[in-house]
Amino acid sequence: METKTEIYDSTVDTLRHIKRVNQLLTEGSVELIKRANVHDDSKLLSPEKEVFDEFTPLLKNSTYGSDEYKEFMIKMKVALDHHYANNSHHPEHYTPGINGMILFDIIELFYDWKAAGERHDNGNIYVSIQHNKKRFEMSDQLVDIFNNTAKYLGYKRAEEIK
């Protein structure tokens, strides 16, 4: 007795998969929007506000990672400790640093570094990535992902800025 073999059509399964990925990406987008709406709100409250009022103008004219910059960070310790404790997009928020972060923390961190660099006269996302590679013991793989993302978004390297 012969049985007829059905030919599988993947269309329904593929459409179901596409719809599910769409749902998941939308959930992720909602999480990023929530974070965007509260990013760094703690800087508007004590003990951070007073310290940032004093040091933000000074930081603008400093070079990220320089001895002068590091000295400012020491003087800002009370505010920074509070800030890191209340903002999970900073590696300092977690005992294991970057290894304790989640993907949404990493995404927010990337854009935070970009925006922070724009506040310095000589700031640049690529320089920030290199400096923070050492500072936070970032893997080469994560550094590549950050650099690739900056390039994909069209961010200029320091040497390209005139």
LUMDREN-579239 format. One record per atom (N, C-alpha, C, O, CB): x, y, z; residue in three letters; atom name; residue number from 1. Coordinates in steps of 0.2 Angstrom, whole numbers, plus 2048, in hexadecimal, padded with zeros to 3 digits. Glycine has a CB too. Example, Ala and Ser with C-alpha at 12.3 -4.5 7.8 and 13.67 -1.06 7.14 Angstrom:
2
c1	c2	c3	aa	at	i
842	7E4	827	Ala	N	1
83E	7EA	827	Ala	CA	1
842	7F0	827	Ala	C	1
847	7EF	82A	Ala	O	1
839	7EA	82D	Ala	CB	1
840	7F5	823	Ser	N	2
844	7FB	824	Ser	CA	2
840	800	827	Ser	C	2
843	806	828	Ser	O	2
846	7FD	81D	Ser	CB	2
***
This chain:
162
c1	c2	c3	aa	at	i
804	7FA	800	Met	N	1
800	800	800	Met	CA	1
804	806	800	Met	C	1
809	807	804	Met	O	1
7FB	800	806	Met	CB	1
803	80B	7FB	Glu	N	2
807	811	7FB	Glu	CA	2
804	817	7FF	Glu	C	2
7FE	817	7FF	Glu	O	2
808	813	7F3	Glu	CB	2
809	81B	802	Thr	N	3
806	821	805	Thr	CA	3
809	827	802	Thr	C	3
80E	827	7FF	Thr	O	3
808	821	80D	Thr	CB	3
805	82C	801	Lys	N	4
806	832	7FE	Lys	CA	4
80A	836	803	Lys	C	4
808	838	808	Lys	O	4
800	835	7FB	Lys	CB	4
810	839	801	Thr	N	5
814	83D	805	Thr	CA	5
812	844	804	Thr	C	5
812	847	7FE	Thr	O	5
81C	83C	803	Thr	CB	5
811	848	809	Glu	N	6
80F	84F	809	Glu	CA	6
815	853	808	Glu	C	6
81A	852	80B	Glu	O	6
80B	851	80F	Glu	CB	6
815	858	804	Ile	N	7
81A	85D	803	Ile	CA	7
819	862	808	Ile	C	7
814	866	809	Ile	O	7
81A	860	7FC	Ile	CB	7
81E	864	80C	Tyr	N	8
81E	869	812	Tyr	CA	8
81F	870	80F	Tyr	C	8
823	871	80A	Tyr	O	8
823	867	817	Tyr	CB	8
81A	874	811	Asp	N	9
81A	87B	80F	Asp	CA	9
81C	87F	815	Asp	C	9
818	87F	81A	Asp	O	9
814	87E	80C	Asp	CB	9
822	882	815	Ser	N	10
824	886	81B	Ser	CA	10
821	88D	81C	Ser	C	10
823	890	821	Ser	O	10
82C	887	81B	Ser	CB	10
81D	88F	818	Thr	N	11
81A	896	818	Thr	CA	11
817	897	81F	Thr	C	11
818	89C	822	Thr	O	11
815	897	813	Thr	CB	11
812	893	821	Val	N	12
80F	894	828	Val	CA	12
814	895	82D	Val	C	12
813	899	831	Val	O	12
80A	88F	829	Val	CB	12
818	890	82E	Asp	N	13
81D	890	833	Asp	CA	13
822	896	833	Asp	C	13
823	899	838	Asp	O	13
822	88A	833	Asp	CB	13
824	898	82D	Thr	N	14
828	89E	82C	Thr	CA	14
824	8A4	82E	Thr	C	14
827	8A9	831	Thr	O	14
82A	89E	825	Thr	CB	14
81E	8A5	82C	Leu	N	15
81A	8AB	82E	Leu	CA	15
819	8AB	835	Leu	C	15
819	8B1	838	Leu	O	15
813	8AB	82A	Leu	CB	15
818	8A5	838	Arg	N	16
817	8A5	840	Arg	CA	16
81E	8A8	843	Arg	C	16
81E	8AB	848	Arg	O	16
815	89E	842	Arg	CB	16
823	8A5	840	His	N	17
82A	8A7	843	His	CA	17
82B	8AF	842	His	C	17
82D	8B2	847	His	O	17
830	8A3	840	His	CB	17
82A	8B1	83C	Ile	N	18
82B	8B8	83B	Ile	CA	18
826	8BD	840	Ile	C	18
829	8C2	842	Ile	O	18
829	8BA	833	Ile	CB	18
820	8BA	841	Lys	N	19
81C	8BE	845	Lys	CA	19
81E	8BE	84C	Lys	C	19
81E	8C3	850	Lys	O	19
814	8BB	845	Lys	CB	19
821	8B8	84E	Arg	N	20
824	8B8	855	Arg	CA	20
82A	8BC	856	Arg	C	20
82A	8BF	85B	Arg	O	20
825	8B0	857	Arg	CB	20
82E	8BC	851	Val	N	21
834	8C0	852	Val	CA	21
832	8C8	852	Val	C	21
835	8CC	856	Val	O	21
839	8BF	84C	Val	CB	21
82D	8C9	84E	Asn	N	22
82A	8D0	84E	Asn	CA	22
828	8D2	855	Asn	C	22
829	8D8	857	Asn	O	22
825	8D1	849	Asn	CB	22
824	8CE	858	Gln	N	23
822	8CF	85F	Gln	CA	23
827	8D0	864	Gln	C	23
827	8D4	868	Gln	O	23
81D	8C9	861	Gln	CB	23
82C	8CC	863	Leu	N	24
832	8CC	868	Leu	CA	24
836	8D3	867	Leu	C	24
838	8D6	86C	Leu	O	24
837	8C6	867	Leu	CB	24
837	8D4	861	Leu	N	25
83B	8DB	85F	Leu	CA	25
837	8E1	862	Leu	C	25
83A	8E6	864	Leu	O	25
83C	8DB	858	Leu	CB	25
830	8E0	861	Thr	N	26
82C	8E6	864	Thr	CA	26
82C	8E6	86B	Thr	C	26
82D	8EC	86E	Thr	O	26
825	8E4	862	Thr	CB	26
82D	8E0	86F	Glu	N	27
82D	8E0	876	Glu	CA	27
834	8E3	878	Glu	C	27
834	8E7	87D	Glu	O	27
82D	8D9	879	Glu	CB	27
839	8E2	874	Gly	N	28
840	8E5	876	Gly	CA	28
840	8EC	874	Gly	C	28
843	8F0	878	Gly	O	28
845	8E2	871	Gly	CB	28
83C	8EE	86F	Ser	N	29
83C	8F6	86E	Ser	CA	29
838	8F9	873	Ser	C	29
83A	8FF	875	Ser	O	29
838	8F7	867	Ser	CB	29
833	8F6	876	Val	N	30
82F	8F9	87C	Val	CA	30
834	8FA	882	Val	C	30
834	8FF	885	Val	O	30
829	8F5	87D	Val	CB	30
838	8F5	883	Glu	N	31
83D	8F6	888	Glu	CA	31
842	8FB	887	Glu	C	31
843	8FF	88C	Glu	O	31
841	8EF	889	Glu	CB	31
844	8FC	881	Leu	N	32
849	902	880	Leu	CA	32
845	908	880	Leu	C	32
849	90D	883	Leu	O	32
84C	901	879	Leu	CB	32
83F	909	87E	Ile	N	33
83B	90F	87F	Ile	CA	33
83B	911	886	Ile	C	33
83B	917	888	Ile	O	33
835	90F	87B	Ile	CB	33
839	90C	88A	Lys	N	34
838	90D	892	Lys	CA	34
83F	910	895	Lys	C	34
83F	914	898	Lys	O	34
836	906	895	Lys	CB	34
844	90D	893	Arg	N	35
84B	90F	895	Arg	CA	35
84C	916	893	Arg	C	35
84F	91A	896	Arg	O	35
850	90A	893	Arg	CB	35
84B	918	88C	Ala	N	36
84C	91E	88A	Ala	CA	36
848	924	88E	Ala	C	36
84A	929	88F	Ala	O	36
84A	91F	882	Ala	CB	36
842	922	890	Asn	N	37
83E	927	894	Asn	CA	37
840	928	89B	Asn	C	37
83E	92D	89E	Asn	O	37
837	924	894	Asn	CB	37
845	924	89E	Val	N	38
847	925	8A4	Val	CA	38
84F	925	8A5	Val	C	38
852	926	8AA	Val	O	38
845	91F	8A9	Val	CB	38
852	925	89F	His	N	39
859	925	89F	His	CA	39
85C	92B	8A3	His	C	39
85B	931	8A2	His	O	39
85C	926	898	His	CB	39
860	929	8A8	Asp	N	40
864	92E	8AC	Asp	CA	40
860	933	8B0	Asp	C	40
862	938	8B2	Asp	O	40
869	932	8A8	Asp	CB	40
85A	931	8B1	Asp	N	41
855	935	8B5	Asp	CA	41
858	937	8BC	Asp	C	41
857	93C	8BF	Asp	O	41
84E	932	8B6	Asp	CB	41
85C	932	8BF	Ser	N	42
85F	933	8C5	Ser	CA	42
864	939	8C6	Ser	C	42
865	93C	8CB	Ser	O	42
863	92D	8C8	Ser	CB	42
866	93C	8C0	Lys	N	43
86B	941	8C0	Lys	CA	43
867	948	8C1	Lys	C	43
86A	94D	8C3	Lys	O	43
86E	942	8B9	Lys	CB	43
861	948	8C1	Leu	N	44
85D	94D	8C3	Leu	CA	44
85B	94E	8CA	Leu	C	44
857	952	8CD	Leu	O	44
856	94D	8BF	Leu	CB	44
85D	949	8CE	Leu	N	45
85C	949	8D5	Leu	CA	45
862	949	8D9	Leu	C	45
868	947	8D7	Leu	O	45
858	942	8D7	Leu	CB	45
862	94B	8E0	Ser	N	46
867	94B	8E4	Ser	CA	46
869	943	8E6	Ser	C	46
864	93F	8E7	Ser	O	46
866	94F	8EB	Ser	CB	46
86F	942	8E7	Pro	N	47
875	946	8E7	Pro	CA	47
878	947	8E0	Pro	C	47
87E	94A	8E0	Pro	O	47
87A	943	8EC	Pro	CB	47
875	945	8DB	Glu	N	48
879	945	8D4	Glu	CA	48
878	94C	8D1	Glu	C	48
87D	94F	8CF	Glu	O	48
875	940	8D0	Glu	CB	48
872	94F	8D2	Lys	N	49
871	956	8CF	Lys	CA	49
876	95B	8D0	Lys	C	49
879	95E	8CC	Lys	O	49
86A	959	8D0	Lys	CB	49
878	95C	8D7	Glu	N	50
87C	961	8D9	Glu	CA	50
883	960	8D6	Glu	C	50
887	964	8D4	Glu	O	50
87D	961	8E1	Glu	CB	50
885	95A	8D6	Val	N	51
88C	958	8D4	Val	CA	51
88D	959	8CC	Val	C	51
892	95B	8CA	Val	O	51
88E	950	8D6	Val	CB	51
887	957	8C9	Phe	N	52
888	957	8C1	Phe	CA	52
887	95F	8C0	Phe	C	52
88A	961	8BB	Phe	O	52
882	954	8BE	Phe	CB	52
884	963	8C4	Asp	N	53
884	96A	8C2	Asp	CA	53
88B	96D	8C3	Asp	C	53
88C	971	8BF	Asp	O	53
87F	96E	8C7	Asp	CB	53
88F	96B	8C7	Glu	N	54
895	96D	8C8	Glu	CA	54
89A	96A	8C3	Glu	C	54
89E	96E	8C0	Glu	O	54
898	96B	8CF	Glu	CB	54
89A	964	8C1	Phe	N	55
89F	961	8BD	Phe	CA	55
89D	960	8B6	Phe	C	55
8A2	95F	8B2	Phe	O	55
8A0	95A	8C0	Phe	CB	55
897	960	8B4	Thr	N	56
896	960	8AD	Thr	CA	56
89A	965	8A8	Thr	C	56
89C	963	8A3	Thr	O	56
88E	960	8AB	Thr	CB	56
89A	96B	8AA	Pro	N	57
89E	970	8A6	Pro	CA	57
8A5	96F	8A6	Pro	C	57
8A8	970	8A1	Pro	O	57
89D	977	8A9	Pro	CB	57
8A8	96C	8AC	Leu	N	58
8AF	96A	8AC	Leu	CA	58
8B0	964	8A8	Leu	C	58
8B5	964	8A4	Leu	O	58
8B1	969	8B3	Leu	CB	58
8AC	95F	8A8	Leu	N	59
8AD	959	8A4	Leu	CA	59
8AD	95B	89C	Leu	C	59
8B0	957	898	Leu	O	59
8A7	954	8A5	Leu	CB	59
8A9	95F	89A	Lys	N	60
8A8	961	893	Lys	CA	60
8AF	963	890	Lys	C	60
8B0	961	88A	Lys	O	60
8A3	967	892	Lys	CB	60
8B3	966	894	Asn	N	61
8BA	968	891	Asn	CA	61
8BF	963	893	Asn	C	61
8C5	965	892	Asn	O	61
8BB	96F	894	Asn	CB	61
8BE	95E	896	Ser	N	62
8C3	959	897	Ser	CA	62
8C3	953	892	Ser	C	62
8BE	952	88E	Ser	O	62
8C2	956	89E	Ser	CB	62
8C8	950	892	Thr	N	63
8C9	94A	88D	Thr	CA	63
8C7	944	891	Thr	C	63
8C9	942	896	Thr	O	63
8D0	949	88B	Thr	CB	63
8C2	940	88E	Tyr	N	64
8C0	93A	891	Tyr	CA	64
8C6	935	893	Tyr	C	64
8C9	933	88E	Tyr	O	64
8BB	936	88D	Tyr	CB	64
8C6	933	899	Gly	N	65
8CB	92E	89B	Gly	CA	65
8D2	931	89D	Gly	C	65
8D6	92E	8A0	Gly	O	65
8CC	92A	895	Gly	CB	65
8D2	938	89C	Ser	N	66
8D8	93B	89E	Ser	CA	66
8D9	93C	8A6	Ser	C	66
8D4	93A	8AA	Ser	O	66
8D9	943	89B	Ser	CB	66
8DF	93D	8A8	Asp	N	67
8E0	93E	8B0	Asp	CA	67
8DB	943	8B2	Asp	C	67
8D8	942	8B8	Asp	O	67
8E7	940	8B1	Asp	CB	67
8DA	949	8AF	Glu	N	68
8D5	94E	8B1	Glu	CA	68
8CE	94B	8B2	Glu	C	68
8CB	94C	8B7	Glu	O	68
8D6	954	8AC	Glu	CB	68
8CC	947	8AD	Tyr	N	69
8C6	944	8AD	Tyr	CA	69
8C5	93F	8B3	Tyr	C	69
8C0	93F	8B6	Tyr	O	69
8C5	940	8A6	Tyr	CB	69
8CA	93B	8B4	Lys	N	70
8CA	936	8B9	Lys	CA	70
8CA	93A	8C0	Lys	C	70
8C7	938	8C5	Lys	O	70
8D0	932	8B9	Lys	CB	70
8CD	940	8C1	Glu	N	71
8CD	944	8C7	Glu	CA	71
8C6	946	8C8	Glu	C	71
8C3	946	8CE	Glu	O	71
8D2	94A	8C7	Glu	CB	71
8C2	948	8C3	Phe	N	72
8BB	94B	8C3	Phe	CA	72
8B7	945	8C6	Phe	C	72
8B3	946	8CA	Phe	O	72
8B9	94D	8BD	Phe	CB	72
8B8	93F	8C3	Met	N	73
8B4	939	8C5	Met	CA	73
8B5	937	8CD	Met	C	73
8B0	936	8D0	Met	O	73
8B6	933	8C1	Met	CB	73
8BB	938	8CF	Ile	N	74
8BC	937	8D6	Ile	CA	74
8B8	93C	8DA	Ile	C	74
8B5	93B	8DF	Ile	O	74
8C4	938	8D8	Ile	CB	74
8B8	943	8D8	Lys	N	75
8B5	948	8DC	Lys	CA	75
8AD	947	8DB	Lys	C	75
8A9	949	8DF	Lys	O	75
8B7	94F	8D9	Lys	CB	75
8AB	943	8D6	Met	N	76
8A4	942	8D5	Met	CA	76
8A1	93C	8D8	Met	C	76
89C	93A	8D7	Met	O	76
8A2	942	8CE	Met	CB	76
8A5	938	8DC	Lys	N	77
8A4	932	8DE	Lys	CA	77
89D	931	8E2	Lys	C	77
89A	92C	8E0	Lys	O	77
8A9	930	8E3	Lys	CB	77
89B	935	8E6	Val	N	78
894	934	8E9	Val	CA	78
88F	934	8E4	Val	C	78
88A	930	8E4	Val	O	78
893	93A	8EE	Val	CB	78
88F	939	8DF	Ala	N	79
88A	939	8DA	Ala	CA	79
88A	933	8D5	Ala	C	79
885	930	8D4	Ala	O	79
88B	93F	8D6	Ala	CB	79
890	931	8D4	Leu	N	80
891	92B	8CF	Leu	CA	80
88F	925	8D2	Leu	C	80
88C	921	8CF	Leu	O	80
899	92B	8CD	Leu	CB	80
891	924	8D9	Asp	N	81
88F	91E	8DC	Asp	CA	81
887	91D	8DC	Asp	C	81
884	918	8DB	Asp	O	81
891	91E	8E3	Asp	CB	81
884	923	8DD	His	N	82
87D	923	8DD	His	CA	82
87A	922	8D6	His	C	82
875	91E	8D5	His	O	82
87A	92A	8E0	His	CB	82
87D	925	8D1	His	N	83
87B	924	8CA	His	CA	83
87C	91D	8C8	His	C	83
877	91A	8C5	His	O	83
87F	929	8C6	His	CB	83
881	91A	8C9	Tyr	N	84
883	913	8C7	Tyr	CA	84
87E	90E	8CB	Tyr	C	84
87B	909	8C8	Tyr	O	84
88A	911	8C9	Tyr	CB	84
87C	90F	8D1	Ala	N	85
878	90B	8D5	Ala	CA	85
871	90B	8D2	Ala	C	85
86D	907	8D3	Ala	O	85
878	90D	8DC	Ala	CB	85
86F	911	8CF	Asn	N	86
868	912	8CD	Asn	CA	86
867	911	8C5	Asn	C	86
862	913	8C2	Asn	O	86
866	919	8CF	Asn	CB	86
86C	90F	8C1	Asn	N	87
86C	90F	8BA	Asn	CA	87
870	909	8B8	Asn	C	87
876	909	8B8	Asn	O	87
86F	916	8B7	Asn	CB	87
86C	904	8B5	Ser	N	88
86F	8FE	8B4	Ser	CA	88
873	8FE	8AD	Ser	C	88
876	8F9	8AB	Ser	O	88
86A	8F9	8B3	Ser	CB	88
873	903	8A9	His	N	89
876	903	8A3	His	CA	89
87E	905	8A4	His	C	89
882	906	89F	His	O	89
873	908	89E	His	CB	89
880	905	8AA	His	N	90
887	907	8AC	His	CA	90
88A	900	8AF	His	C	90
887	8FD	8B3	His	O	90
888	90C	8B1	His	CB	90
890	8FE	8AC	Pro	N	91
893	8F8	8AF	Pro	CA	91
894	8F8	8B6	Pro	C	91
894	8F3	8B9	Pro	O	91
89A	8F7	8AB	Pro	CB	91
895	8FE	8B9	Glu	N	92
896	8FF	8C0	Glu	CA	92
890	8FD	8C4	Glu	C	92
891	8FC	8CA	Glu	O	92
898	906	8C2	Glu	CB	92
88A	8FC	8C1	His	N	93
884	8FA	8C5	His	CA	93
885	8F3	8C7	His	C	93
881	8F1	8CC	His	O	93
87E	8FB	8C0	His	CB	93
888	8EF	8C4	Tyr	N	94
889	8E8	8C5	Tyr	CA	94
890	8E6	8C8	Tyr	C	94
895	8E8	8C6	Tyr	O	94
888	8E4	8BE	Tyr	CB	94
890	8E1	8CC	Thr	N	95
896	8DF	8CF	Thr	CA	95
89B	8DC	8CA	Thr	C	95
8A1	8DD	8CA	Thr	O	95
894	8D9	8D5	Thr	CB	95
898	8D8	8C5	Pro	N	96
89C	8D5	8C0	Pro	CA	96
89D	8DA	8BA	Pro	C	96
8A0	8D8	8B5	Pro	O	96
89A	8CF	8BE	Pro	CB	96
89B	8E0	8BB	Gly	N	97
89C	8E5	8B5	Gly	CA	97
898	8E3	8AF	Gly	C	97
892	8E1	8B0	Gly	O	97
8A3	8E6	8B3	Gly	CB	97
89B	8E4	8A9	Ile	N	98
897	8E3	8A3	Ile	CA	98
894	8DC	8A3	Ile	C	98
88F	8DB	8A0	Ile	O	98
89C	8E4	89D	Ile	CB	98
898	8D7	8A6	Asn	N	99
895	8D0	8A6	Asn	CA	99
88F	8CF	8AA	Asn	C	99
88B	8CA	8A9	Asn	O	99
89B	8CC	8A9	Asn	CB	99
88D	8D4	8AE	Gly	N	100
886	8D4	8B1	Gly	CA	100
881	8D7	8AE	Gly	C	100
87B	8D6	8B0	Gly	O	100
887	8D7	8B8	Gly	CB	100
882	8DA	8A8	Met	N	101
87D	8DE	8A4	Met	CA	101
879	8DA	8A0	Met	C	101
87B	8D4	89E	Met	O	101
881	8E3	8A0	Met	CB	101
873	8DD	89E	Ile	N	102
86F	8D9	899	Ile	CA	102
86F	8DD	893	Ile	C	102
872	8E3	893	Ile	O	102
867	8D9	89C	Ile	CB	102
86D	8DA	88D	Leu	N	103
86D	8DD	887	Leu	CA	103
86A	8E5	887	Leu	C	103
86D	8E9	883	Leu	O	103
869	8D9	882	Leu	CB	103
865	8E6	88A	Phe	N	104
862	8ED	88A	Phe	CA	104
867	8F2	88E	Phe	C	104
867	8F7	88C	Phe	O	104
85B	8ED	88D	Phe	CB	104
86A	8EF	893	Asp	N	105
86F	8F4	896	Asp	CA	105
875	8F5	891	Asp	C	105
877	8FB	891	Asp	O	105
872	8F0	89C	Asp	CB	105
877	8F0	88D	Ile	N	106
87C	8F1	889	Ile	CA	106
87A	8F6	883	Ile	C	106
87E	8FB	881	Ile	O	106
87F	8EB	885	Ile	CB	106
874	8F6	881	Ile	N	107
872	8FA	87B	Ile	CA	107
872	901	87E	Ile	C	107
874	906	87B	Ile	O	107
86B	8F8	879	Ile	CB	107
86F	902	884	Glu	N	108
86F	909	887	Glu	CA	108
875	90C	889	Glu	C	108
877	911	888	Glu	O	108
86A	909	88E	Glu	CB	108
87A	907	88B	Leu	N	109
881	909	88C	Leu	CA	109
884	90C	886	Leu	C	109
887	911	886	Leu	O	109
885	903	88F	Leu	CB	109
883	909	880	Phe	N	110
886	90B	87A	Phe	CA	110
884	912	878	Phe	C	110
888	916	877	Phe	O	110
884	906	874	Phe	CB	110
87D	913	879	Tyr	N	111
87B	91A	877	Tyr	CA	111
87D	91F	87C	Tyr	C	111
87D	925	87B	Tyr	O	111
873	919	876	Tyr	CB	111
87D	91D	882	Asp	N	112
880	921	888	Asp	CA	112
887	924	886	Asp	C	112
888	92A	887	Asp	O	112
87F	91E	88F	Asp	CB	112
88B	91F	884	Trp	N	113
892	921	883	Trp	CA	113
892	926	87D	Trp	C	113
896	92A	87D	Trp	O	113
896	91B	881	Trp	CB	113
88E	924	878	Lys	N	114
88E	929	872	Lys	CA	114
88C	930	874	Lys	C	114
88F	935	872	Lys	O	114
889	926	86D	Lys	CB	114
886	930	878	Ala	N	115
884	937	87A	Ala	CA	115
889	93A	87F	Ala	C	115
88A	940	87E	Ala	O	115
87D	936	87D	Ala	CB	115
88C	937	883	Ala	N	116
890	93A	888	Ala	CA	116
896	93C	884	Ala	C	116
899	942	886	Ala	O	116
893	934	88D	Ala	CB	116
899	939	87F	Gly	N	117
89E	93B	87B	Gly	CA	117
89D	942	877	Gly	C	117
8A1	946	876	Gly	O	117
8A0	936	876	Gly	CB	117
897	943	876	Glu	N	118
894	949	872	Glu	CA	118
895	94F	877	Glu	C	118
895	955	874	Glu	O	118
88D	948	86F	Glu	CB	118
895	94E	87D	Arg	N	119
895	953	882	Arg	CA	119
89C	956	883	Arg	C	119
89D	95B	886	Arg	O	119
892	951	889	Arg	CB	119
8A1	952	881	His	N	120
8A8	954	881	His	CA	120
8AA	957	87B	His	C	120
8A8	955	875	His	O	120
8AD	94E	883	His	CB	120
8AF	95C	87B	Asp	N	121
8B1	95F	875	Asp	CA	121
8B5	95B	870	Asp	C	121
8B4	95B	86A	Asp	O	121
8B6	965	877	Asp	CB	121
8B8	956	873	Asn	N	122
8BC	951	86F	Asn	CA	122
8B9	94A	870	Asn	C	122
8BD	945	86E	Asn	O	122
8C3	951	871	Asn	CB	122
8B3	949	872	Gly	N	123
8B0	943	873	Gly	CA	123
8AE	93F	86C	Gly	C	123
8AD	942	867	Gly	O	123
8A9	943	876	Gly	CB	123
8AF	938	86D	Asn	N	124
8AE	934	867	Asn	CA	124
8AC	92D	869	Asn	C	124
8B0	92A	86E	Asn	O	124
8B4	934	862	Asn	CB	124
8A7	92A	866	Ile	N	125
8A5	923	868	Ile	CA	125
8AA	91E	868	Ile	C	125
8AB	91A	86C	Ile	O	125
89F	921	864	Ile	CB	125
8AE	91E	863	Tyr	N	126
8B3	919	862	Tyr	CA	126
8B9	91A	867	Tyr	C	126
8BB	915	86A	Tyr	O	126
8B7	91A	85B	Tyr	CB	126
8BA	920	869	Val	N	127
8BF	921	86E	Val	CA	127
8BC	91E	875	Val	C	127
8C0	91B	879	Val	O	127
8C1	929	86F	Val	CB	127
8B6	920	876	Ser	N	128
8B3	91E	87C	Ser	CA	128
8B3	916	87C	Ser	C	128
8B4	913	882	Ser	O	128
8AC	920	87D	Ser	CB	128
8B1	913	877	Ile	N	129
8B1	90B	877	Ile	CA	129
8B8	909	878	Ile	C	129
8B9	904	87C	Ile	O	129
8AF	909	870	Ile	CB	129
8BD	90C	875	Gln	N	130
8C4	909	877	Gln	CA	130
8C6	90A	87E	Gln	C	130
8C9	906	881	Gln	O	130
8C9	90D	872	Gln	CB	130
8C5	910	881	His	N	131
8C6	912	888	His	CA	131
8C3	90D	88C	His	C	131
8C5	90A	891	His	O	131
8C5	919	889	His	CB	131
8BC	90C	88B	Asn	N	132
8B8	908	88F	Asn	CA	132
8BA	900	88F	Asn	C	132
8B8	8FC	893	Asn	O	132
8B1	909	88E	Asn	CB	132
8BD	8FE	889	Lys	N	133
8BF	8F7	888	Lys	CA	133
8C3	8F6	88E	Lys	C	133
8C3	8F0	891	Lys	O	133
8C2	8F6	881	Lys	CB	133
8C8	8FA	88F	Lys	N	134
8CD	8F9	895	Lys	CA	134
8CA	8FA	89B	Lys	C	134
8CA	8F6	8A0	Lys	O	134
8D3	8FD	894	Lys	CB	134
8C6	8FF	89C	Arg	N	135
8C3	901	8A3	Arg	CA	135
8BE	8FB	8A5	Arg	C	135
8BE	8FA	8AB	Arg	O	135
8BF	907	8A2	Arg	CB	135
8BA	8F8	8A1	Phe	N	136
8B5	8F3	8A3	Phe	CA	136
8B7	8EC	8A1	Phe	C	136
8B3	8E8	8A1	Phe	O	136
8AF	8F5	8A0	Phe	CB	136
8BD	8EB	89E	Glu	N	137
8C0	8E5	89C	Glu	CA	137
8BB	8E2	897	Glu	C	137
8B9	8DC	898	Glu	O	137
8C1	8E0	8A2	Glu	CB	137
8B9	8E5	892	Met	N	138
8B4	8E3	88D	Met	CA	138
8B8	8DE	888	Met	C	138
8BD	8DF	887	Met	O	138
8B1	8E9	889	Met	CB	138
8B4	8D9	886	Ser	N	139
8B6	8D4	881	Ser	CA	139
8B7	8D8	87B	Ser	C	139
8B4	8DD	879	Ser	O	139
8B2	8CE	881	Ser	CB	139
8BC	8D5	877	Asp	N	140
8BD	8D7	870	Asp	CA	140
8B7	8D7	86C	Asp	C	140
8B5	8DB	868	Asp	O	140
8C3	8D3	86C	Asp	CB	140
8B3	8D1	86D	Gln	N	141
8AD	8D0	869	Gln	CA	141
8A8	8D6	86B	Gln	C	141
8A5	8D9	866	Gln	O	141
8A9	8CA	86B	Gln	CB	141
8A7	8D8	871	Leu	N	142
8A2	8DE	873	Leu	CA	142
8A5	8E4	870	Leu	C	142
8A1	8E8	86D	Leu	O	142
8A1	8DE	87A	Leu	CB	142
8AB	8E5	870	Val	N	143
8AE	8EB	86D	Val	CA	143
8AD	8EB	866	Val	C	143
8AB	8F1	863	Val	O	143
8B6	8EB	86E	Val	CB	143
8AE	8E6	862	Asp	N	144
8AC	8E6	85B	Asp	CA	144
8A5	8E7	85A	Asp	C	144
8A3	8EB	855	Asp	O	144
8AE	8DF	858	Asp	CB	144
8A0	8E4	85E	Ile	N	145
899	8E6	85D	Ile	CA	145
898	8ED	85E	Ile	C	145
894	8F0	85A	Ile	O	145
895	8E2	862	Ile	CB	145
89B	8F0	863	Phe	N	146
89A	8F8	864	Phe	CA	146
89D	8FC	85E	Phe	C	146
899	900	85B	Phe	O	146
89D	8FA	86A	Phe	CB	146
8A3	8FA	85C	Asn	N	147
8A6	8FD	856	Asn	CA	147
8A2	8FC	850	Asn	C	147
8A1	901	84C	Asn	O	147
8AD	8FB	855	Asn	CB	147
8A0	8F6	84E	Asn	N	148
89C	8F5	849	Asn	CA	148
895	8F9	849	Asn	C	148
893	8FB	843	Asn	O	148
89A	8ED	848	Asn	CB	148
892	8F9	84E	Thr	N	149
88C	8FD	84F	Thr	CA	149
88D	904	84E	Thr	C	149
889	907	84A	Thr	O	149
889	8FC	856	Thr	CB	149
892	907	851	Ala	N	150
894	90E	84F	Ala	CA	150
895	90F	848	Ala	C	150
892	914	845	Ala	O	150
89A	910	854	Ala	CB	150
898	90B	845	Lys	N	151
89A	90C	83E	Lys	CA	151
893	90B	83A	Lys	C	151
892	90F	835	Lys	O	151
89F	907	83B	Lys	CB	151
88F	906	83B	Tyr	N	152
889	905	838	Tyr	CA	152
884	90B	839	Tyr	C	152
881	90D	834	Tyr	O	152
885	8FF	83B	Tyr	CB	152
884	90F	83E	Leu	N	153
880	915	840	Leu	CA	153
883	91B	83D	Leu	C	153
880	920	83D	Leu	O	153
87F	916	847	Leu	CB	153
889	91A	83A	Gly	N	154
88D	920	836	Gly	CA	154
890	925	83B	Gly	C	154
892	92A	839	Gly	O	154
887	924	833	Gly	CB	154
892	922	841	Tyr	N	155
896	927	846	Tyr	CA	155
89D	927	843	Tyr	C	155
8A0	922	841	Tyr	O	155
895	924	84D	Tyr	CB	155
89F	92D	843	Lys	N	156
8A6	92E	840	Lys	CA	156
8AB	92D	846	Lys	C	156
8AA	92E	84C	Lys	O	156
8A7	936	83E	Lys	CB	156
8B1	92A	843	Arg	N	157
8B7	929	848	Arg	CA	157
8BA	930	849	Arg	C	157
8B9	935	845	Arg	O	157
8BC	924	844	Arg	CB	157
8BE	930	84E	Ala	N	158
8C1	937	850	Ala	CA	158
8C5	93A	84A	Ala	C	158
8C5	940	849	Ala	O	158
8C6	936	856	Ala	CB	158
8C8	936	847	Glu	N	159
8CD	938	841	Glu	CA	159
8C9	93B	83B	Glu	C	159
8CB	93E	837	Glu	O	159
8D2	933	83F	Glu	CB	159
8C2	939	83B	Glu	N	160
8BE	93B	835	Glu	CA	160
8BA	942	837	Glu	C	160
8B8	945	832	Glu	O	160
8B9	936	834	Glu	CB	160
8BB	944	83D	Ile	N	161
8B8	94A	83F	Ile	CA	161
8BC	950	83E	Ile	C	161
8C2	950	840	Ile	O	161
8B5	94A	847	Ile	CB	161
8BA	955	83A	Lys	N	162
8BE	95B	839	Lys	CA	162
8BC	961	83C	Lys	C	162
8BE	966	83B	Lys	O	162
8BF	95C	831	Lys	CB	162
***
